[in-house]
């Protein structure tokens, strides 16, 4: 029987926003992405639209060689493999595809970030933080429910999801073996 997995990628960059979140919340990881494949060829999140402009954010496909990640010599992070049912995987894929097809509707949730720092639940339908987006995909797919406002889910909280850490370290140093296993 075929097994299905989703991949949660938690990172910390050297951007000002990341440093502020780390300072205020004391979190090891300040950014979250989700991937539908182990090789992270299709990794999605909410972040900067332009590499050098942190004030305009949107839904985006991510790679470790573009955007804010490109500015970093190293990217401390962790990759968590979460086994899901076929139905959960297909639901997650459908939700991600909806975001891809309607990306022009979605913006970064700057007010949600402020509310999150103040520990106040508040969100808008078409605005997301990075971890809010990952949590939304997981919750709507029936994978996990933290029973709190989605803007209050921080990247660090995603470590609590039942899954297997398949890599931890510098994500820029990842190499992939032929069987899809990450190694430094």
N, C-alpha and C positions, 0 to 999 in steps of 0.2 A: 504494500500500500504506500502510495506516494506521501511524503511529508511536506508540509508547507511552513514557510518561515517568513517573518518580517524582521528587519534589522533596524535597531535604534542606535543612532550614532550621537554620542555626547562629546562635546569639544569645549575648549577654552582658547580663545584667540587673544591676541595682545591689543585689541581695539579698546578705545576709551570706554565704550558702553560695557564691554565684557569686564574690564577692570573695576568699573563702578558696581556692577552687579556682584562681582566676587567680593568686593570690599563690604558692601552693605549686607549681603545675604550669607557671606562666608561659604559659598558653594564652590566645589572643586570644578564643576562644569557649568558653563554659562550659555551654551548653544545646543540645540537638539535638531536632529534631522531624522528622516525615516527613509529606508530603502526597501525596495521590493526584491532585491537580489543581493546575494552574498558578496559579490564583487563590487558593490556600491556604484554600479554604472548608472543606476536610476535612483539618486538620492535627492530628497525634496525637503524644503523648509521655507521659512519666511526670513528674509534678511535684506541687506542693502541692495538697492537697484543698481547703483553705481559703486564701484570699489571704494572711491575716496569720499563718498557722501553718505554719512550715517543717518541723514534726516529724511531720506525717501526710501522706504522699504516696500517689499512686495513678496508674493509667492515666487519661488524660483527653484530651478534645478541646480544642484550644487556639485562641485568637484573640488578636490583639495588643491587644484592648480589655478583656480579662478576666484574672483571676488575678494572678500576679506581674508579668506584662507591663503590667497596668493601673497598677501603682505607678511605672512608669518614664516619664519625659518623653521619652526617646529610647531606642531599642533598637538598638545596633550589631549588625549581622548580615550574613549572606550567604545567598543562595538558589542552590542548585546543582540544575540540571536534569540528570537521568541517564536517558539513553535505554536502554530495556529491551525485551525481546521481549514479545510478547503473553502468552506463558506465564508469564514472570516477573512481569508486571504483574498478571495474574489471581491468581497465587500470593500476591503481596504484598497485594492487595485481600482475598483470603480470610483471610489471617493477621490483618490489621487488623480485619476483621469478627469474627473469633474473639475478639479482645481486647475489642471493643465488646460483644459478646453475653455475655462472661464477665468483665466488668470487676470484678465483686465478688470475683473470685478473686485479683486482682493487686494487689500493694503495691509501694511504693518500696523499693529495695534499699539501705538505710542502711549495712548491714554491707559491702555491695559497694563503696559509696563509700569507706569507711574502707580496705578492702583495696586499692582502686584507688589511693588516695593513697600507700599503702605499696608499690605495685607488686606486689601479690600476687593471683593469679588465684583467685577464689572466687565462686560464684553459686548461687542457688536457683532452681528452675523457675518459681515464681510471683512472683518479685521482680526488678525491673528498675530500672536507672538510665535516664535519658533516652537517652543515647548507646547504652547496652546494648540498649535496645528497638529503636532505629533500626537498629543493626547486626544484631540478631536478624531483623528483617523482611528486610533486604537479603541476609543470609547464607542464610536458609531459602528465599528466592526464587531463589537461584542468581545473585545480582548481584555479590557480592563476598565474599571470605573473607580476613581478615587473619591467620588461623592463630594466634590467641591467645585467651585466655579472654575471654568477652564483656564482663565487667565492667572489663577493662583497655582497652577501646576508649573513648577520650575523644572529645568533640565535635570537637576539633582533628584527630583521625585521619581523620574523615570527609571532610576536605578532600582526602585522597589518592585518593578514588574518582574514576574517570574520568567526568567530566561537564563541563557548561558552566555557569559562573557567569552567572546571568541578572540578578542584582542584588546590589550590595554597598553598604552604607550604613545609614542610619537606617530600620529597618523600619516605624517608626510613620509615616514620611513617604511611604510607598508609595501611589501611585495606579496604577490599572490602565487601560490603553488598551482600546479595543474589541476588539483582536486578542489581548488577554491579556498584553501586554507590560508589565512593571513599569517605572515611572519615578518619579523624585522630583519 
